[in-house]
Amino acid sequence: MILGEVIGNLWATRKEEGLTGLKFLVVRPVSSIQNTSQSNLVAVDRIGAGVGDKVMVTRGSSASNIEVDNPIPIDSIIIGIVDAVEVERGEENG
């Protein structure tokens, strides 16, 4: 899973049939709350996320097979809207 922040919307009037009716959002992955990592990605949203929301994203076959009987041609899907993140910092080795 990837932790990210929704930074925009994407509209496509022409697309594959399996994508009709899906909402697409642009997500900026983050490696921690302050630091960004990786390139932005487009993720399908079926749970109502919006710009500024922190989200959990899954990629690959887990995303395309979210519905077992109806696989869809996608690579990324938002699977949760994050309310809070708490990370405890321990002593560093070395």
DOTOR-318776 format. One line per field, with one value per residue (C-alpha): residue number from 0; residue in one letter; x, y, z. Coordinates in nm, 3 decimals, padded with zeros to 5 digits, m for minus. Each point is the difference from the previous one (the first is absolute). Layout:
! DOTOR-318776
i: c(NUM|...)
aa: c(A|...)
x: c(X|...)
y: c(Y|...)
z: c(Z|...)
! end
This chain:
! DOTOR-318776
i: c(0|1|2|3|4|5|6|7|8|9|10|11|12|13|14|15|16|17|18|19|20|21|22|23|24|25|26|27|28|29|30|31|32|33|34|35|36|37|38|39|40|41|42|43|44|45|46|47|48|49|50|51|52|53|54|55|56|57|58|59|60|61|62|63|64|65|66|67|68|69|70|71|72|73|74|75|76|77|78|79|80|81|82|83|84|85|86|87|88|89|90|91|92|93)
aa: c(M|I|L|G|E|V|I|G|N|L|W|A|T|R|K|E|E|G|L|T|G|L|K|F|L|V|V|R|P|V|S|S|I|Q|N|T|S|Q|S|N|L|V|A|V|D|R|I|G|A|G|V|G|D|K|V|M|V|T|R|G|S|S|A|S|N|I|E|V|D|N|P|I|P|I|D|S|I|I|I|G|I|V|D|A|V|E|V|E|R|G|E|E|N|G)
x: c(00.000|00.097|m00.078|m00.074|m00.179|m00.261|00.125|m00.240|m00.271|00.031|m00.277|m00.001|m00.303|00.124|00.115|m00.037|m00.350|00.108|00.098|m00.335|m00.142|00.325|00.150|00.372|00.220|00.365|00.187|00.342|00.161|00.177|00.270|m00.078|m00.234|00.251|00.203|m00.125|00.126|m00.071|m00.188|m00.362|m00.249|m00.358|m00.227|m00.363|m00.216|m00.321|m00.018|m00.036|00.348|00.075|00.283|00.201|m00.097|00.268|m00.073|00.114|00.057|00.057|00.153|00.032|m00.222|m00.152|m00.139|m00.133|m00.161|m00.183|m00.318|00.076|m00.273|00.068|00.371|00.059|00.298|00.167|00.333|m00.083|m00.304|m00.066|m00.099|m00.023|m00.013|00.248|m00.125|00.335|00.349|00.198|00.360|00.208|00.370|00.238|00.372|00.196|00.262|00.347)
y: c(00.000|00.359|00.298|00.308|00.332|00.078|00.302|00.011|m00.147|m00.160|m00.005|m00.223|00.015|m00.289|m00.316|m00.379|m00.128|m00.150|00.348|00.168|00.164|m00.012|00.309|00.060|00.195|00.107|m00.117|00.112|m00.290|00.086|m00.198|00.179|00.277|00.270|m00.160|m00.089|m00.292|m00.161|00.160|00.106|m00.266|m00.024|m00.211|m00.100|00.129|m00.183|00.115|00.377|00.143|00.355|00.246|00.041|m00.340|m00.238|m00.341|m00.361|m00.133|m00.354|m00.083|m00.283|m00.308|00.081|00.320|m00.151|m00.293|00.203|m00.171|m00.370|m00.054|00.326|00.086|00.354|00.130|00.215|00.005|00.208|00.038|00.199|m00.241|00.234|00.362|00.054|00.178|00.013|m00.148|m00.061|m00.115|m00.064|00.069|m00.234|00.022|m00.016|m00.272|00.096)
z: c(00.000|m00.058|00.221|m00.207|m00.028|m00.265|m00.197|m00.292|m00.221|m00.342|m00.259|m00.309|m00.227|m00.217|00.176|00.008|00.076|00.332|00.122|m00.065|00.311|00.199|00.166|m00.049|00.242|m00.016|00.310|00.125|00.188|00.327|00.180|00.325|00.104|m00.106|m00.281|m00.346|m00.202|m00.337|m00.288|00.013|m00.103|m00.119|00.222|m00.032|00.285|00.094|00.364|m00.031|00.055|m00.106|m00.050|00.320|00.146|00.122|m00.155|m00.010|m00.351|m00.118|m00.338|m00.247|m00.015|00.340|m00.151|m00.322|00.181|00.266|m00.126|m00.054|m00.260|m00.186|m00.041|m00.125|m00.203|00.268|00.180|00.312|00.223|00.316|00.277|00.298|00.111|00.284|00.312|00.181|m00.007|00.316|m00.022|00.309|m00.033|00.176|00.048|m00.322|m00.042|m00.106)
! end
